[in-house]
Amino acid sequence: MGIQKRMKMTLSLGLILVLCSSPGFAMEFSDVFQTGAAYLTHVAAHETGHNAMGHMAGGQNVRTDFFQTQSGSFFVGVSSADALKQESVLPFRAAGVVASNHTFNFALTRYRLQPTTYNKALLLFSGTDFLWYSVWSFYIKDSQDPGYDPVGISQETGLSSEAVLGIALFQTAVNAFRAFSGDDTYIPYVSVDEGRMNAGIRIRF
């Protein structure tokens, strides 16, 4: 791993640590089960996004598995679909990010009403999902496997790993701002249909 990659990984992990160290996200040992449940909820929602997109796009043998090892790599959750049209590959790769965004918005609403450990943890996992996955895929695994969503998105769009990471960092920063400030003026989004992926930020006036 080169020096630049190490620096970028360190900066990314540093942002995550800042989020985790916030008093709003502080957890005690007694909360471990709620945290685990929130993580599993997050993973299930992420993979449901892939699975639903696979069916919408007319894929064959669409399936989702949990706690699987493929090609020597362990996946908590992994979804696959055969015979996807070329224009549907990118939406399928990005559908997990879309699902995580919806989960974050749901968790944020619940957190504001009831700041339980479960809601805090679900907010953290879903709000940092794309960033964690990008750091893991590009800089820890140093992978070229499109089965890793950020790698697949990079390959399908032609965006560099740095550009994908930059998008993930921006999204995470806006998510953190919304969670800490209570201000929903700026809302990042990713959306997909059978033939395209859209990403941007909505501004509420």
N, C-alpha and C positions, 0 to 999 in steps of 0.2 A: 504494500500500500504506500503510495507516494506521500510526500509531505503535505501537498495541497489537499489530498483526500483526508489525511489525518486531521488537518486543521478544520476542514469543513465538517467532518464528523464530530469533532470536539465542540464546535460552535453549536451544532444542532442538538447534541446531547445536553449541552449547557442550558439551552432554552428549555428543554424538557425538565431538567432538574429545577430550574427556577419555577416552572409551573407547579411541580410536585411539592416544592418547599413552601408554597403560599399557604397562609393560615386557612384559607378557604378550602384547601384540599388536604389539610393535615388529617392523618388517620392514626388510630391506635391499634394495638395488636388484636383487640377484641373485634375489630371490624373486618378481619381477614376474610370471613365467609361472605359478607356482603360485597367485598371488593372482588372476590373470585366470581361471584354470581354476576356482577356487573361486567367483568371481563368476558365471561362466556356469552352473556347477552350481546355484547358488542361484536364478538366474533360471529355469532349466529346471524346477526343483522347484516354484517358485511357480506357473508357468504350467501345469504338470501338474495341480496342484490345481484350477485353474479348469476345465481340460479334462475331468478326471474327473467333477467335479460337474456340468458341462454334460451329459455322457452319462447320469449317474445320474438327473438330473432330467428326462430325456426331451427335451432340447433338439434342435433340428434344425440341420444345417450347423455342427456344433461344430468349431472349428478353432483352432489355435495357430500364430502366426507370430512370427518373430524379426526384429529390425532393420527395423521397419516405420514408415512415416510415415502418420499418419491425421489428417485435419482440421488439417494444419499442425503436429502434434505428433509427435515422434519417440519410439518405444517400443522398448526393447531386446527385450521380449517382450510379446505381446498375445494374449488369447484372447477368442473371441466364441461366442455360441450364439443361434440364433433360436428363436422360438416357445416360450420358457420360460413356465411358469405363473407368475402373479404371486407366489405364495408361494415360488417357487424362485429369484427374482431375488436376494434378499439372500444366501441360501447360496452362490449362484454368485459374487457379489461378494466374499464373505468367504473363499472356498475357498483363495485364494492365501495369506492370512494363516495359515490352518490348515496348509497345506503348509510354510510357512516355520517354523512352530513345531515341526513334526516334524523338519525339517532341522536346526534348532537343537539339539534333543535328541540327534539322531544325532551332530552335530558336537561337542557337549559331551562325549559319551562317548568319541569318537575322540580329542579333544584331551587328555583326561585320561590316555589310554593313550599317545598319541604327539603331543606338542605341535609338530607340523610347521607350516610356513608355510601349507600348504593348509588344514589343520584349523583353525588360528587364524583365517585369513581367512574360511572358511566359517562359523565361529562368529560372527564380527563381522557379516558380511553378513546372515545369517539372524536373528541376535538383534536387529538394529536395523532390519529391513526395514519393519515397520509404521510406525515413527517417521519414517524417511527419507521414505517414501511419503506420509505425512500432511503433513509439512512441505513437500514438493515440490508436492503437489496443492493444498493450501489456501493456502499463504503465498508460494510462489515463482510457481507458475502462476496462482494465484487462480482456479481452475477451478470450473465448475459442471457439468463433463462427468462423468456417472456411470461412464464408462469408466475413470476413475481410481478404484481400489478404495475409498480413504477417502471420496471424494465420494459414490460409490454407496452405501456403508454409511451415511453421514450421511443421505442422502435417503430411503433405505428404512426407517431406524429412527426418523427424526425427531430424532436427536441433533445438536447443534450441532457445528461444526467444532472448537470448543474442547473439547467433551466427547470427541470422537473422538481428538483430539490428546492429551488427558489420559490416556485409556486406553492409547494407544500409548506415552506416556512411562512410565506405570506398568509396563507389560509390559517395556519396555526396561530399566528400573531393576532389576526382579526378575531378568531375564536376566543383567544385569551382576553382580548380587550372587551368583548361582549360579556364574558363571564365575570370579569372583575369589576367592570364599570356599570353594568346594567343597561348600557346604551346599545340599541340595535339599529343604529343609523346605517351601518355598513354590514352587509351579510354576504359572505362569499358563497358561491354555488357552483356545482357541477351537475349537469344534466345530460341524459343520453336518450336516444331513440334507436330504432333499428339500424340507422345508417350514419349516425354522427354523435359526437361528444361536444358539448358546449361548456365553457367555464368562464367565470367572470365574477363581478361583485355587484350586488344590488344596493342602491342607495335610497333610503327612506327619507322623505321630506316631511 
